[in-house]
Amino acid sequence: MLDDGDHERFAHYVKKDKILSSAVEGTPVRALCGKKWVPNRDPKKFPVCPECKEIFEFLGKRGT
């Protein structure tokens, strides 16, 4: 099931390998924040999801 909500307002962080398979197969992806949807627009035109950004930064700090 795909998520409704604010995913249309933000660009989300998704694993790179999932983006390619989604583009080819049209399968949904799950963002770091948990949103699930089929990407179909240019993420550069939207602000980054604050939840995804926070999770991404946290994960990056754990690796240092």
Residue pairs with C-beta under 8 A, 6 or more apart in sequence:
1 36
2 28
2 36
2 37
2 38
3 34
3 35
3 36
3 37
5 35
6 49
7 31
7 35
7 37
7 49
9 46
9 47
10 46
10 47
10 48
10 49
10 50
10 52
11 43
11 44
11 45
11 46
11 47
11 48
11 49
12 31
12 32
12 33
12 35
12 43
12 48
12 49
12 52
13 31
13 32
13 33
13 48
13 49
13 52
13 53
13 55
13 56
14 22
14 29
14 30
14 31
14 32
14 39
15 29
18 29
18 30
19 29
19 39
21 27
22 28
22 29
22 38
22 39
23 39
26 38
27 38
28 36
28 37
28 38
29 36
29 37
29 38
29 39
30 36
31 37
31 49
31 52
32 51
32 52
32 55
32 56
33 49
33 51
33 52
33 55
34 51
35 49
